[in-house]
Amino acid sequence: MRRGHDVKYLGPVNSPSLNYSNQIIPMGNSIPIPVAGSVARISLNFWETRKIKNILEKEKFDIIHLHEPLMPSLPLKILSHSNSINIGTFHAYSDKDYVYKFTKWYLTKFMKRLDGKITVSVSAKEYVQKHFSGEYTVIPNGVDLDFLSQKTEPLNQYMDNKFNILFLGRLEKRKGLQYLLKAYIELKKKYDIRLIIIGPGNLDKQSMKLIKSINSADIVCTGAITDQYEKRMYYQTADLFCAPNTGNESFGIVLAEAMACGIPVVASNINGFKNVIEHGKNGFLFEPNSVSSIYNYIELLITNNDLRKTIAENGQLKVKEFNWNKLVDKILDCYEKAKNGL
């Protein structure tokens, strides 16, 4: 939009009574569906074919950019009826490939209607390309670097000389919080540390049991935080960011956000995170599901101020690759090539 283009958004909206601008076209609501150890909110509006046809006819879009274009049902319906240039961005990665394996026979016809294909990482590219060959452009997820790197006052209640470890993510099992909690409990015996947990959802039973076992005021659960200014304050209050995810990640957007805020990062050595972290340079990658490995790398950074500073500085250099101001040029280039049949 800042480059002078007209943009409209089509998608499920769970609060249709709200006042939306003309840029947003609500398409029903979304339904939570378990996918790859997580919960995806999917639009299953099978009955809105006529509405979709009318919108496409009225708007006559030059470009339609579909995110997860093979997901039911809205993207598939739009692909079926679109006469525009169609671009698809594939976000997903899974350690198992049964989803595409058993649906390829049906989805191939939709794949052929894409004029350009983007993946958010090499891992996501390998995952989809295994079943649907062709040319894919890797354009990572972006962060608002100008906003996140802007220094803000830390949260006073956590400025008491305790070492603050931050976890931010949905409270679901594959995010691996229980492994971080186990490492934290052991580290707490030696160091004056605090664990701040941010994210929507409900703690799994194992995590709840671990928190109750230590009964410490130094484990803080904030719930979901949607205000971007508040989230930036939490990032910049932390001394260390830890992402103990167990797998099925195509990219580490929270890692990029943490690096943009200038804090060192430790994370699981899984495919999606290796697209963001170069081990020992701009972060550390520990063995997934390994409490001892998490413990060792957090302890390394607790006890080494100079190393923390170096890792944080290298992270700020690395995250420039994920600056939206640069990535938008690559996306617009994909549009131009597709329009020109390249």
HUFEN-V435008 format. One record per pair of residues at least 12 apart in sequence whose C-alpha atoms are under 8 Angstrom apart, sorted by the first residue. I is the first residue (numbers start at 1). J is the second residue. Records with the same first field share a line. If there is no record, write none. Layout:
I = J ; J
//
This chain:
7 = 23
8 = 22 ; 23 ; 24 ; 25
9 = 23 ; 24 ; 25
10 = 24 ; 25 ; 26 ; 27
11 = 25 ; 26 ; 27 ; 28 ; 43 ; 74
12 = 26 ; 27 ; 28 ; 29 ; 30 ; 42 ; 43
13 = 26 ; 27 ; 28 ; 29 ; 30
14 = 28 ; 29 ; 30
15 = 29
16 = 28
27 = 43 ; 45
28 = 43 ; 45
29 = 43 ; 44 ; 45
30 = 42 ; 43 ; 44
31 = 43 ; 44
36 = 94 ; 248
37 = 172 ; 173 ; 174 ; 248
38 = 172 ; 173 ; 174
42 = 71 ; 72 ; 73
43 = 72 ; 73 ; 74
44 = 72 ; 73 ; 74
45 = 73 ; 74
46 = 73 ; 74
49 = 77
52 = 77 ; 78
53 = 81
56 = 81 ; 82
60 = 84
61 = 84
62 = 84 ; 85
63 = 84 ; 85 ; 86 ; 87 ; 335
64 = 84 ; 85 ; 86 ; 87
65 = 86 ; 87 ; 88 ; 89
66 = 86 ; 87 ; 88 ; 89
67 = 88 ; 89 ; 90 ; 91
68 = 88 ; 89 ; 90 ; 91 ; 92
69 = 88 ; 89 ; 90
70 = 107 ; 110 ; 111
76 = 110
79 = 110 ; 113 ; 114
80 = 110
85 = 114 ; 115 ; 338 ; 339
86 = 113 ; 114 ; 115 ; 116
87 = 114 ; 115 ; 116 ; 117 ; 118 ; 335 ; 338
88 = 114 ; 116 ; 117 ; 118
89 = 117 ; 118 ; 119 ; 120
90 = 117 ; 118 ; 119 ; 120 ; 124 ; 125 ; 128
91 = 119 ; 120 ; 121 ; 124 ; 250
92 = 124 ; 127 ; 248 ; 249 ; 250
93 = 123 ; 124 ; 127 ; 248 ; 249 ; 250 ; 272
94 = 127 ; 247 ; 248 ; 249 ; 250
95 = 247 ; 248
97 = 127
100 = 128 ; 131
101 = 131
104 = 131 ; 132
108 = 132
111 = 132
115 = 338 ; 341
116 = 136 ; 334 ; 335 ; 338
117 = 135 ; 136 ; 137
118 = 136 ; 137 ; 138 ; 139
119 = 136 ; 137 ; 138 ; 139 ; 140
120 = 138 ; 139 ; 140 ; 141 ; 250 ; 251
121 = 138 ; 139 ; 140 ; 250 ; 251 ; 272 ; 275
122 = 138 ; 275
123 = 250 ; 251 ; 271 ; 272 ; 275
124 = 250 ; 272
125 = 138
139 = 327 ; 330 ; 331
140 = 251 ; 322 ; 327
141 = 251 ; 253 ; 322
142 = 253 ; 322 ; 323 ; 324 ; 327
143 = 253 ; 256 ; 257 ; 322 ; 323 ; 324
144 = 323 ; 324 ; 325
145 = 260 ; 319 ; 320 ; 322 ; 323 ; 324
148 = 232 ; 257 ; 260 ; 261
149 = 260 ; 261 ; 262
150 = 261
151 = 236 ; 261
152 = 232 ; 233 ; 236
153 = 233
154 = 233 ; 234 ; 236 ; 237
155 = 233 ; 234 ; 237
158 = 237
159 = 237
162 = 192 ; 193 ; 194
163 = 192 ; 193 ; 194 ; 238 ; 239 ; 302
164 = 193 ; 194 ; 195 ; 196 ; 237 ; 238 ; 239 ; 240
165 = 193 ; 194 ; 195 ; 196 ; 238 ; 239 ; 240 ; 241 ; 242
166 = 195 ; 196 ; 197 ; 198 ; 234 ; 235 ; 238 ; 239 ; 240 ; 241 ; 242
167 = 195 ; 196 ; 197 ; 198 ; 241 ; 242 ; 243
168 = 197 ; 198 ; 199 ; 243 ; 254
169 = 198 ; 199 ; 200 ; 254
170 = 199 ; 200 ; 201
171 = 199 ; 200 ; 201 ; 202 ; 203 ; 204
172 = 201 ; 202 ; 203 ; 204
173 = 204
174 = 245 ; 246 ; 247
175 = 243 ; 244 ; 245 ; 246 ; 247
176 = 243 ; 244 ; 245 ; 246 ; 289
177 = 207 ; 244 ; 245
178 = 206 ; 207 ; 210
179 = 244 ; 289 ; 290 ; 291 ; 294
180 = 242 ; 244 ; 291 ; 294
181 = 207 ; 210 ; 211
182 = 210 ; 291
183 = 291 ; 292 ; 294 ; 295
184 = 295
185 = 214
186 = 295
187 = 295 ; 299
193 = 218
194 = 218 ; 219 ; 220
195 = 218 ; 219 ; 220
196 = 218 ; 219 ; 220 ; 221 ; 222
197 = 219 ; 220 ; 221 ; 222 ; 223
198 = 221 ; 222 ; 223 ; 224 ; 225
199 = 222 ; 223 ; 224 ; 225
200 = 223 ; 224 ; 225
201 = 223 ; 224
232 = 261
235 = 258 ; 261 ; 263
236 = 261 ; 262 ; 263
238 = 263
239 = 263 ; 264
240 = 263 ; 264 ; 265 ; 266
241 = 255 ; 258 ; 263 ; 264 ; 265 ; 266
242 = 265 ; 266 ; 267
243 = 255 ; 265 ; 266 ; 267 ; 268
244 = 267 ; 268 ; 288 ; 289 ; 294
245 = 267 ; 268 ; 288
246 = 268 ; 270 ; 288 ; 289
247 = 270 ; 271
248 = 272
249 = 270 ; 271 ; 272 ; 273
250 = 271 ; 272 ; 273
251 = 272 ; 273 ; 275 ; 276
252 = 272 ; 273 ; 275 ; 276
255 = 273 ; 276
256 = 276 ; 319 ; 322
259 = 312 ; 315 ; 316 ; 319
260 = 315 ; 316 ; 319
261 = 316
262 = 312 ; 313 ; 315 ; 316
263 = 312 ; 315
264 = 282 ; 283 ; 308 ; 309 ; 311 ; 312 ; 315
265 = 282 ; 283 ; 284 ; 311 ; 312
266 = 283 ; 284 ; 285 ; 286 ; 297 ; 298
267 = 283 ; 284 ; 285 ; 286
268 = 285 ; 286 ; 287 ; 288
269 = 285 ; 286 ; 287 ; 288
270 = 288
276 = 318
280 = 311
281 = 311 ; 314
282 = 310 ; 311 ; 312 ; 313 ; 314 ; 315 ; 318
283 = 311 ; 312 ; 315
284 = 297
//
